[in-house]
Amino acid sequence: MIKKQKFILTIRFFTYGKFGLIFIYQKIVLLGMTFFFIIPFKTPIEQKLGVFSHMENIYV
């Protein structure tokens, strides 16, 4: 899973260059915000669904 993510990030970096790097950074920040602020206030089931849908949005 981790290797796949790094591979996708690498492709995006070489495809989009500096703009892609900014885009990736924003996505990572959004993911971090989700983990640290949104998820702790949800029930465990909502946590799992939220993480899954968020990962889908990032890597699709």
CHARMM-style PDB file with segment names, atoms N, HN, CA, C and O in Angstrom:
ATOM      1  N   MET     1       0.829  -1.201   0.000  1.00  0.00      PROA
ATOM      2  CA  MET     1       0.000   0.000   0.000  1.00  0.00      PROA
ATOM      3  C   MET     1       0.866   1.255   0.000  1.00  0.00      PROA
ATOM      4  O   MET     1       0.640   2.185  -0.773  1.00  0.00      PROA
ATOM      5  N   ILE     2       1.866   1.260   0.887  1.00  0.00      PROA
ATOM      6  HN  ILE     2       2.050   0.504   1.516  1.00  0.00      PROA
ATOM      7  CA  ILE     2       2.731   2.439   0.983  1.00  0.00      PROA
ATOM      8  C   ILE     2       3.547   2.607  -0.300  1.00  0.00      PROA
ATOM      9  O   ILE     2       3.694   3.721  -0.803  1.00  0.00      PROA
ATOM     10  N   LYS     3       4.075   1.502  -0.829  1.00  0.00      PROA
ATOM     11  HN  LYS     3       3.955   0.597  -0.421  1.00  0.00      PROA
ATOM     12  CA  LYS     3       4.863   1.586  -2.060  1.00  0.00      PROA
ATOM     13  C   LYS     3       4.001   2.086  -3.210  1.00  0.00      PROA
ATOM     14  O   LYS     3       4.452   2.887  -4.029  1.00  0.00      PROA
ATOM     15  N   LYS     4       2.758   1.612  -3.271  1.00  0.00      PROA
ATOM     16  HN  LYS     4       2.392   0.961  -2.606  1.00  0.00      PROA
ATOM     17  CA  LYS     4       1.855   2.051  -4.333  1.00  0.00      PROA
ATOM     18  C   LYS     4       1.616   3.551  -4.251  1.00  0.00      PROA
ATOM     19  O   LYS     4       1.618   4.242  -5.269  1.00  0.00      PROA
ATOM     20  N   GLN     5       1.410   4.055  -3.034  1.00  0.00      PROA
ATOM     21  HN  GLN     5       1.408   3.493  -2.206  1.00  0.00      PROA
ATOM     22  CA  GLN     5       1.173   5.482  -2.855  1.00  0.00      PROA
ATOM     23  C   GLN     5       2.391   6.292  -3.286  1.00  0.00      PROA
ATOM     24  O   GLN     5       2.256   7.303  -3.975  1.00  0.00      PROA
ATOM     25  N   LYS     6       3.571   5.852  -2.884  1.00  0.00      PROA
ATOM     26  HN  LYS     6       3.681   5.030  -2.324  1.00  0.00      PROA
ATOM     27  CA  LYS     6       4.794   6.565  -3.262  1.00  0.00      PROA
ATOM     28  C   LYS     6       4.967   6.555  -4.778  1.00  0.00      PROA
ATOM     29  O   LYS     6       5.381   7.554  -5.365  1.00  0.00      PROA
ATOM     30  N   PHE     7       4.651   5.429  -5.407  1.00  0.00      PROA
ATOM     31  HN  PHE     7       4.315   4.617  -4.930  1.00  0.00      PROA
ATOM     32  CA  PHE     7       4.763   5.315  -6.859  1.00  0.00      PROA
ATOM     33  C   PHE     7       3.835   6.310  -7.545  1.00  0.00      PROA
ATOM     34  O   PHE     7       4.226   6.984  -8.498  1.00  0.00      PROA
ATOM     35  N   ILE     8       2.590   6.397  -7.047  1.00  0.00      PROA
ATOM     36  HN  ILE     8       2.272   5.850  -6.272  1.00  0.00      PROA
ATOM     37  CA  ILE     8       1.622   7.322  -7.632  1.00  0.00      PROA
ATOM     38  C   ILE     8       2.069   8.764  -7.418  1.00  0.00      PROA
ATOM     39  O   ILE     8       1.963   9.589  -8.326  1.00  0.00      PROA
ATOM     40  N   LEU     9       2.567   9.070  -6.222  1.00  0.00      PROA
ATOM     41  HN  LEU     9       2.653   8.401  -5.484  1.00  0.00      PROA
ATOM     42  CA  LEU     9       3.046  10.424  -5.942  1.00  0.00      PROA
ATOM     43  C   LEU     9       4.218  10.778  -6.852  1.00  0.00      PROA
ATOM     44  O   LEU     9       4.329  11.913  -7.314  1.00  0.00      PROA
ATOM     45  N   THR    10       5.091   9.804  -7.108  1.00  0.00      PROA
ATOM     46  HN  THR    10       5.001   8.881  -6.733  1.00  0.00      PROA
ATOM     47  CA  THR    10       6.237  10.041  -7.987  1.00  0.00      PROA
ATOM     48  C   THR    10       5.768  10.363  -9.397  1.00  0.00      PROA
ATOM     49  O   THR    10       6.278  11.291 -10.026  1.00  0.00      PROA
ATOM     50  N   ILE    11       4.795   9.599  -9.899  1.00  0.00      PROA
ATOM     51  HN  ILE    11       4.381   8.846  -9.388  1.00  0.00      PROA
ATOM     52  CA  ILE    11       4.257   9.854 -11.239  1.00  0.00      PROA
ATOM     53  C   ILE    11       3.654  11.253 -11.306  1.00  0.00      PROA
ATOM     54  O   ILE    11       3.877  11.994 -12.264  1.00  0.00      PROA
ATOM     55  N   ARG    12       2.887  11.604 -10.276  1.00  0.00      PROA
ATOM     56  HN  ARG    12       2.706  11.003  -9.498  1.00  0.00      PROA
ATOM     57  CA  ARG    12       2.255  12.923 -10.275  1.00  0.00      PROA
ATOM     58  C   ARG    12       3.303  14.027 -10.233  1.00  0.00      PROA
ATOM     59  O   ARG    12       3.132  15.070 -10.865  1.00  0.00      PROA
ATOM     60  N   PHE    13       4.381  13.807  -9.497  1.00  0.00      PROA
ATOM     61  HN  PHE    13       4.520  12.961  -8.984  1.00  0.00      PROA
ATOM     62  CA  PHE    13       5.424  14.823  -9.405  1.00  0.00      PROA
ATOM     63  C   PHE    13       6.055  15.065 -10.772  1.00  0.00      PROA
ATOM     64  O   PHE    13       6.232  16.212 -11.181  1.00  0.00      PROA
ATOM     65  N   PHE    14       6.395  13.990 -11.476  1.00  0.00      PROA
ATOM     66  HN  PHE    14       6.252  13.058 -11.143  1.00  0.00      PROA
ATOM     67  CA  PHE    14       7.047  14.143 -12.774  1.00  0.00      PROA
ATOM     68  C   PHE    14       6.071  14.622 -13.836  1.00  0.00      PROA
ATOM     69  O   PHE    14       6.477  15.231 -14.826  1.00  0.00      PROA
ATOM     70  N   THR    15       4.781  14.349 -13.635  1.00  0.00      PROA
ATOM     71  HN  THR    15       4.451  13.854 -12.830  1.00  0.00      PROA
ATOM     72  CA  THR    15       3.786  14.765 -14.619  1.00  0.00      PROA
ATOM     73  C   THR    15       3.476  16.246 -14.499  1.00  0.00      PROA
ATOM     74  O   THR    15       3.405  16.961 -15.498  1.00  0.00      PROA
ATOM     75  N   TYR    16       3.292  16.698 -13.272  1.00  0.00      PROA
ATOM     76  HN  TYR    16       3.350  16.117 -12.460  1.00  0.00      PROA
ATOM     77  CA  TYR    16       2.818  18.064 -13.064  1.00  0.00      PROA
ATOM     78  C   TYR    16       3.910  19.035 -12.628  1.00  0.00      PROA
ATOM     79  O   TYR    16       3.696  20.248 -12.620  1.00  0.00      PROA
ATOM     80  N   GLY    17       5.080  18.509 -12.263  1.00  0.00      PROA
ATOM     81  HN  GLY    17       5.254  17.525 -12.269  1.00  0.00      PROA
ATOM     82  CA  GLY    17       6.173  19.390 -11.865  1.00  0.00      PROA
ATOM     83  C   GLY    17       5.878  20.139 -10.574  1.00  0.00      PROA
ATOM     84  O   GLY    17       5.325  19.571  -9.632  1.00  0.00      PROA
ATOM     85  N   LYS    18       6.246  21.413 -10.531  1.00  0.00      PROA
ATOM     86  HN  LYS    18       6.695  21.875 -11.296  1.00  0.00      PROA
ATOM     87  CA  LYS    18       6.081  22.203  -9.307  1.00  0.00      PROA
ATOM     88  C   LYS    18       4.611  22.335  -8.921  1.00  0.00      PROA
ATOM     89  O   LYS    18       4.273  22.264  -7.740  1.00  0.00      PROA
ATOM     90  N   PHE    19       3.739  22.525  -9.901  1.00  0.00      PROA
ATOM     91  HN  PHE    19       4.013  22.583 -10.861  1.00  0.00      PROA
ATOM     92  CA  PHE    19       2.314  22.652  -9.598  1.00  0.00      PROA
ATOM     93  C   PHE    19       1.784  21.354  -9.003  1.00  0.00      PROA
ATOM     94  O   PHE    19       0.950  21.368  -8.098  1.00  0.00      PROA
ATOM     95  N   GLY    20       2.277  20.232  -9.521  1.00  0.00      PROA
ATOM     96  HN  GLY    20       2.955  20.221 -10.256  1.00  0.00      PROA
ATOM     97  CA  GLY    20       1.871  18.936  -8.985  1.00  0.00      PROA
ATOM     98  C   GLY    20       2.334  18.760  -7.552  1.00  0.00      PROA
ATOM     99  O   GLY    20       1.618  18.194  -6.726  1.00  0.00      PROA
ATOM    100  N   LEU    21       3.535  19.248  -7.255  1.00  0.00      PROA
ATOM    101  HN  LEU    21       4.117  19.708  -7.926  1.00  0.00      PROA
ATOM    102  CA  LEU    21       4.070  19.133  -5.897  1.00  0.00      PROA
ATOM    103  C   LEU    21       3.208  19.928  -4.915  1.00  0.00      PROA
ATOM    104  O   LEU    21       2.935  19.473  -3.804  1.00  0.00      PROA
ATOM    105  N   ILE    22       2.785  21.116  -5.339  1.00  0.00      PROA
ATOM    106  HN  ILE    22       3.007  21.486  -6.241  1.00  0.00      PROA
ATOM    107  CA  ILE    22       1.901  21.934  -4.496  1.00  0.00      PROA
ATOM    108  C   ILE    22       0.576  21.212  -4.281  1.00  0.00      PROA
ATOM    109  O   ILE    22       0.046  21.186  -3.170  1.00  0.00      PROA
ATOM    110  N   PHE    23       0.046  20.623  -5.356  1.00  0.00      PROA
ATOM    111  HN  PHE    23       0.476  20.644  -6.258  1.00  0.00      PROA
ATOM    112  CA  PHE    23      -1.222  19.893  -5.284  1.00  0.00      PROA
ATOM    113  C   PHE    23      -1.114  18.715  -4.319  1.00  0.00      PROA
ATOM    114  O   PHE    23      -2.000  18.495  -3.493  1.00  0.00      PROA
ATOM    115  N   ILE    24      -0.021  17.960  -4.431  1.00  0.00      PROA
ATOM    116  HN  ILE    24       0.699  18.138  -5.102  1.00  0.00      PROA
ATOM    117  CA  ILE    24       0.201  16.807  -3.549  1.00  0.00      PROA
ATOM    118  C   ILE    24       0.325  17.274  -2.099  1.00  0.00      PROA
ATOM    119  O   ILE    24      -0.232  16.658  -1.190  1.00  0.00      PROA
ATOM    120  N   TYR    25       1.059  18.368  -1.892  1.00  0.00      PROA
ATOM    121  HN  TYR    25       1.511  18.868  -2.630  1.00  0.00      PROA
ATOM    122  CA  TYR    25       1.231  18.899  -0.529  1.00  0.00      PROA
ATOM    123  C   TYR    25      -0.119  19.273   0.080  1.00  0.00      PROA
ATOM    124  O   TYR    25      -0.377  18.993   1.251  1.00  0.00      PROA
ATOM    125  N   GLN    26      -0.976  19.905  -0.716  1.00  0.00      PROA
ATOM    126  HN  GLN    26      -0.767  20.132  -1.667  1.00  0.00      PROA
ATOM    127  CA  GLN    26      -2.307  20.278  -0.230  1.00  0.00      PROA
ATOM    128  C   GLN    26      -3.107  19.042   0.143  1.00  0.00      PROA
ATOM    129  O   GLN    26      -3.796  19.036   1.162  1.00  0.00      PROA
ATOM    130  N   LYS    27      -3.023  17.987  -0.677  1.00  0.00      PROA
ATOM    131  HN  LYS    27      -2.463  17.992  -1.505  1.00  0.00      PROA
ATOM    132  CA  LYS    27      -3.749  16.751  -0.392  1.00  0.00      PROA
ATOM    133  C   LYS    27      -3.253  16.121   0.904  1.00  0.00      PROA
ATOM    134  O   LYS    27      -4.049  15.641   1.711  1.00  0.00      PROA
ATOM    135  N   ILE    28      -1.928  16.122   1.104  1.00  0.00      PROA
ATOM    136  HN  ILE    28      -1.281  16.511   0.449  1.00  0.00      PROA
ATOM    137  CA  ILE    28      -1.359  15.544   2.329  1.00  0.00      PROA
ATOM    138  C   ILE    28      -1.824  16.343   3.543  1.00  0.00      PROA
ATOM    139  O   ILE    28      -2.165  15.767   4.576  1.00  0.00      PROA
ATOM    140  N   VAL    29      -1.837  17.663   3.419  1.00  0.00      PROA
ATOM    141  HN  VAL    29      -1.560  18.131   2.580  1.00  0.00      PROA
ATOM    142  CA  VAL    29      -2.297  18.511   4.522  1.00  0.00      PROA
ATOM    143  C   VAL    29      -3.764  18.232   4.825  1.00  0.00      PROA
ATOM    144  O   VAL    29      -4.153  18.130   5.989  1.00  0.00      PROA
ATOM    145  N   LEU    30      -4.586  18.108   3.768  1.00  0.00      PROA
ATOM    146  HN  LEU    30      -4.270  18.191   2.823  1.00  0.00      PROA
ATOM    147  CA  LEU    30      -6.009  17.817   3.970  1.00  0.00      PROA
ATOM    148  C   LEU    30      -6.192  16.474   4.652  1.00  0.00      PROA
ATOM    149  O   LEU    30      -7.038  16.328   5.534  1.00  0.00      PROA
ATOM    150  N   LEU    31      -5.392  15.489   4.239  1.00  0.00      PROA
ATOM    151  HN  LEU    31      -4.705  15.608   3.523  1.00  0.00      PROA
ATOM    152  CA  LEU    31      -5.480  14.164   4.858  1.00  0.00      PROA
ATOM    153  C   LEU    31      -5.102  14.251   6.335  1.00  0.00      PROA
ATOM    154  O   LEU    31      -5.762  13.654   7.186  1.00  0.00      PROA
ATOM    155  N   GLY    32      -4.046  14.992   6.634  1.00  0.00      PROA
ATOM    156  HN  GLY    32      -3.510  15.477   5.943  1.00  0.00      PROA
ATOM    157  CA  GLY    32      -3.628  15.173   8.019  1.00  0.00      PROA
ATOM    158  C   GLY    32      -4.697  15.874   8.840  1.00  0.00      PROA
ATOM    159  O   GLY    32      -4.958  15.497   9.983  1.00  0.00      PROA
ATOM    160  N   MET    33      -5.317  16.898   8.256  1.00  0.00      PROA
ATOM    161  HN  MET    33      -5.105  17.204   7.328  1.00  0.00      PROA
ATOM    162  CA  MET    33      -6.392  17.613   8.945  1.00  0.00      PROA
ATOM    163  C   MET    33      -7.538  16.661   9.237  1.00  0.00      PROA
ATOM    164  O   MET    33      -8.145  16.722  10.307  1.00  0.00      PROA
ATOM    165  N   THR    34      -7.837  15.780   8.288  1.00  0.00      PROA
ATOM    166  HN  THR    34      -7.344  15.731   7.419  1.00  0.00      PROA
ATOM    167  CA  THR    34      -8.924  14.816   8.477  1.00  0.00      PROA
ATOM    168  C   THR    34      -8.613  13.894   9.646  1.00  0.00      PROA
ATOM    169  O   THR    34      -9.468  13.653  10.498  1.00  0.00      PROA
ATOM    170  N   PHE    35      -7.380  13.376   9.687  1.00  0.00      PROA
ATOM    171  HN  PHE    35      -6.685  13.571   8.995  1.00  0.00      PROA
ATOM    172  CA  PHE    35      -7.014  12.442  10.754  1.00  0.00      PROA
ATOM    173  C   PHE    35      -7.014  13.121  12.121  1.00  0.00      PROA
ATOM    174  O   PHE    35      -7.476  12.538  13.102  1.00  0.00      PROA
ATOM    175  N   PHE    36      -6.501  14.343  12.191  1.00  0.00      PROA
ATOM    176  HN  PHE    36      -6.126  14.816  11.394  1.00  0.00      PROA
ATOM    177  CA  PHE    36      -6.289  14.970  13.495  1.00  0.00      PROA
ATOM    178  C   PHE    36      -7.513  15.708  14.033  1.00  0.00      PROA
ATOM    179  O   PHE    36      -7.652  15.878  15.244  1.00  0.00      PROA
ATOM    180  N   PHE    37      -8.401  16.147  13.137  1.00  0.00      PROA
ATOM    181  HN  PHE    37      -8.289  16.008  12.153  1.00  0.00      PROA
ATOM    182  CA  PHE    37      -9.505  16.990  13.606  1.00  0.00      PROA
ATOM    183  C   PHE    37     -10.885  16.380  13.385  1.00  0.00      PROA
ATOM    184  O   PHE    37     -11.755  16.506  14.248  1.00  0.00      PROA
ATOM    185  N   ILE    38     -11.103  15.721  12.251  1.00  0.00      PROA
ATOM    186  HN  ILE    38     -10.397  15.618  11.550  1.00  0.00      PROA
ATOM    187  CA  ILE    38     -12.446  15.222  11.938  1.00  0.00      PROA
ATOM    188  C   ILE    38     -12.667  13.828  12.506  1.00  0.00      PROA
ATOM    189  O   ILE    38     -13.676  13.583  13.168  1.00  0.00      PROA
ATOM    190  N   ILE    39     -11.734  12.911  12.255  1.00  0.00      PROA
ATOM    191  HN  ILE    39     -10.915  13.110  11.718  1.00  0.00      PROA
ATOM    192  CA  ILE    39     -11.927  11.509  12.621  1.00  0.00      PROA
ATOM    193  C   ILE    39     -12.120  11.283  14.127  1.00  0.00      PROA
ATOM    194  O   ILE    39     -12.979  10.484  14.500  1.00  0.00      PROA
ATOM    195  N   PRO    40     -11.356  11.953  15.013  1.00  0.00      PROA
ATOM    196  CA  PRO    40     -11.512  11.662  16.451  1.00  0.00      PROA
ATOM    197  C   PRO    40     -12.919  11.918  16.984  1.00  0.00      PROA
ATOM    198  O   PRO    40     -13.290  11.380  18.028  1.00  0.00      PROA
ATOM    199  N   PHE    41     -13.706  12.734  16.278  1.00  0.00      PROA
ATOM    200  HN  PHE    41     -13.404  13.171  15.430  1.00  0.00      PROA
ATOM    201  CA  PHE    41     -15.035  13.083  16.761  1.00  0.00      PROA
ATOM    202  C   PHE    41     -16.119  12.189  16.171  1.00  0.00      PROA
ATOM    203  O   PHE    41     -17.302  12.378  16.456  1.00  0.00      PROA
ATOM    204  N   LYS    42     -15.727  11.224  15.354  1.00  0.00      PROA
ATOM    205  HN  LYS    42     -14.767  11.071  15.122  1.00  0.00      PROA
ATOM    206  CA  LYS    42     -16.706  10.343  14.726  1.00  0.00      PROA
ATOM    207  C   LYS    42     -16.699   8.976  15.400  1.00  0.00      PROA
ATOM    208  O   LYS    42     -15.787   8.640  16.155  1.00  0.00      PROA
ATOM    209  N   THR    43     -17.738   8.197  15.109  1.00  0.00      PROA
ATOM    210  HN  THR    43     -18.480   8.470  14.496  1.00  0.00      PROA
ATOM    211  CA  THR    43     -17.793   6.828  15.613  1.00  0.00      PROA
ATOM    212  C   THR    43     -16.820   5.969  14.809  1.00  0.00      PROA
ATOM    213  O   THR    43     -16.427   6.362  13.711  1.00  0.00      PROA
ATOM    214  N   PRO    44     -16.421   4.808  15.328  1.00  0.00      PROA
ATOM    215  CA  PRO    44     -15.462   3.944  14.613  1.00  0.00      PROA
ATOM    216  C   PRO    44     -15.902   3.592  13.197  1.00  0.00      PROA
ATOM    217  O   PRO    44     -15.074   3.559  12.287  1.00  0.00      PROA
ATOM    218  N   ILE    45     -17.186   3.329  12.997  1.00  0.00      PROA
ATOM    219  HN  ILE    45     -17.858   3.355  13.736  1.00  0.00      PROA
ATOM    220  CA  ILE    45     -17.659   2.973  11.646  1.00  0.00      PROA
ATOM    221  C   ILE    45     -17.492   4.168  10.712  1.00  0.00      PROA
ATOM    222  O   ILE    45     -17.029   4.017   9.582  1.00  0.00      PROA
ATOM    223  N   GLU    46     -17.864   5.339  11.179  1.00  0.00      PROA
ATOM    224  HN  GLU    46     -18.240   5.462  12.097  1.00  0.00      PROA
ATOM    225  CA  GLU    46     -17.709   6.541  10.362  1.00  0.00      PROA
ATOM    226  C   GLU    46     -16.237   6.819  10.081  1.00  0.00      PROA
ATOM    227  O   GLU    46     -15.885   7.310   9.008  1.00  0.00      PROA
ATOM    228  N   GLN    47     -15.376   6.500  11.053  1.00  0.00      PROA
ATOM    229  HN  GLN    47     -15.662   6.101  11.924  1.00  0.00      PROA
ATOM    230  CA  GLN    47     -13.937   6.679  10.840  1.00  0.00      PROA
ATOM    231  C   GLN    47     -13.479   5.857   9.638  1.00  0.00      PROA
ATOM    232  O   GLN    47     -12.807   6.370   8.744  1.00  0.00      PROA
ATOM    233  N   LYS    48     -13.852   4.571   9.626  1.00  0.00      PROA
ATOM    234  HN  LYS    48     -14.399   4.154  10.352  1.00  0.00      PROA
ATOM    235  CA  LYS    48     -13.399   3.687   8.549  1.00  0.00      PROA
ATOM    236  C   LYS    48     -13.924   4.160   7.199  1.00  0.00      PROA
ATOM    237  O   LYS    48     -13.174   4.210   6.224  1.00  0.00      PROA
ATOM    238  N   LEU    49     -15.199   4.505   7.137  1.00  0.00      PROA
ATOM    239  HN  LEU    49     -15.808   4.465   7.929  1.00  0.00      PROA
ATOM    240  CA  LEU    49     -15.785   4.962   5.882  1.00  0.00      PROA
ATOM    241  C   LEU    49     -15.165   6.282   5.444  1.00  0.00      PROA
ATOM    242  O   LEU    49     -14.920   6.499   4.257  1.00  0.00      PROA
ATOM    243  N   GLY    50     -14.914   7.164   6.413  1.00  0.00      PROA
ATOM    244  HN  GLY    50     -15.114   6.988   7.377  1.00  0.00      PROA
ATOM    245  CA  GLY    50     -14.333   8.463   6.093  1.00  0.00      PROA
ATOM    246  C   GLY    50     -12.932   8.331   5.526  1.00  0.00      PROA
ATOM    247  O   GLY    50     -12.589   8.994   4.547  1.00  0.00      PROA
ATOM    248  N   VAL    51     -12.120   7.475   6.139  1.00  0.00      PROA
ATOM    249  HN  VAL    51     -12.399   6.936   6.934  1.00  0.00      PROA
ATOM    250  CA  VAL    51     -10.753   7.271   5.662  1.00  0.00      PROA
ATOM    251  C   VAL    51     -10.778   6.673   4.268  1.00  0.00      PROA
ATOM    252  O   VAL    51     -10.021   7.099   3.396  1.00  0.00      PROA
ATOM    253  N   PHE    52     -11.643   5.685   4.049  1.00  0.00      PROA
ATOM    254  HN  PHE    52     -12.257   5.339   4.758  1.00  0.00      PROA
ATOM    255  CA  PHE    52     -11.704   5.018   2.754  1.00  0.00      PROA
ATOM    256  C   PHE    52     -12.088   6.004   1.653  1.00  0.00      PROA
ATOM    257  O   PHE    52     -11.442   6.051   0.606  1.00  0.00      PROA
ATOM    258  N   SER    53     -13.126   6.783   1.886  1.00  0.00      PROA
ATOM    259  HN  SER    53     -13.650   6.745   2.736  1.00  0.00      PROA
ATOM    260  CA  SER    53     -13.586   7.722   0.867  1.00  0.00      PROA
ATOM    261  C   SER    53     -12.535   8.806   0.629  1.00  0.00      PROA
ATOM    262  O   SER    53     -12.359   9.263  -0.500  1.00  0.00      PROA
ATOM    263  N   HSD    54     -11.839   9.216   1.686  1.00  0.00      PROA
ATOM    264  HN  HSD    54     -11.982   8.844   2.604  1.00  0.00      PROA
ATOM    265  CA  HSD    54     -10.832  10.257   1.544  1.00  0.00      PROA
ATOM    266  C   HSD    54      -9.640   9.738   0.732  1.00  0.00      PROA
ATOM    267  O   HSD    54      -9.110  10.455  -0.116  1.00  0.00      PROA
ATOM    268  N   MET    55      -9.222   8.502   0.988  1.00  0.00      PROA
ATOM    269  HN  MET    55      -9.653   7.919   1.676  1.00  0.00      PROA
ATOM    270  CA  MET    55      -8.112   7.919   0.235  1.00  0.00      PROA
ATOM    271  C   MET    55      -8.499   7.762  -1.228  1.00  0.00      PROA
ATOM    272  O   MET    55      -7.675   7.978  -2.116  1.00  0.00      PROA
ATOM    273  N   GLU    56      -9.743   7.390  -1.480  1.00  0.00      PROA
ATOM    274  HN  GLU    56     -10.412   7.215  -0.758  1.00  0.00      PROA
ATOM    275  CA  GLU    56     -10.223   7.267  -2.857  1.00  0.00      PROA
ATOM    276  C   GLU    56     -10.083   8.614  -3.572  1.00  0.00      PROA
ATOM    277  O   GLU    56      -9.619   8.673  -4.711  1.00  0.00      PROA
ATOM    278  N   ASN    57     -10.484   9.687  -2.898  1.00  0.00      PROA
ATOM    279  HN  ASN    57     -10.860   9.639  -1.973  1.00  0.00      PROA
ATOM    280  CA  ASN    57     -10.427  11.011  -3.515  1.00  0.00      PROA
ATOM    281  C   ASN    57      -8.996  11.416  -3.840  1.00  0.00      PROA
ATOM    282  O   ASN    57      -8.748  12.084  -4.844  1.00  0.00      PROA
ATOM    283  N   ILE    58      -8.057  11.014  -2.995  1.00  0.00      PROA
ATOM    284  HN  ILE    58      -8.258  10.471  -2.179  1.00  0.00      PROA
ATOM    285  CA  ILE    58      -6.666  11.415  -3.204  1.00  0.00      PROA
ATOM    286  C   ILE    58      -6.023  10.645  -4.354  1.00  0.00      PROA
ATOM    287  O   ILE    58      -5.338  11.234  -5.191  1.00  0.00      PROA
ATOM    288  N   TYR    59      -6.242   9.339  -4.397  1.00  0.00      PROA
ATOM    289  HN  TYR    59      -6.798   8.862  -3.718  1.00  0.00      PROA
ATOM    290  CA  TYR    59      -5.445   8.520  -5.311  1.00  0.00      PROA
ATOM    291  C   TYR    59      -6.186   8.069  -6.558  1.00  0.00      PROA
ATOM    292  O   TYR    59      -5.669   7.247  -7.314  1.00  0.00      PROA
ATOM    293  N   VAL    60      -7.383   8.588  -6.788  1.00  0.00      PROA
ATOM    294  HN  VAL    60      -7.803   9.256  -6.173  1.00  0.00      PROA
ATOM    295  CA  VAL    60      -8.091   8.259  -8.038  1.00  0.00      PROA
ATOM    296  C   VAL    60      -7.635   9.221  -9.118  1.00  0.00      PROA
ATOM    297  OT1 VAL    60      -8.096   9.135 -10.256  1.00  0.00      PROA
TER     298      VAL     60
END
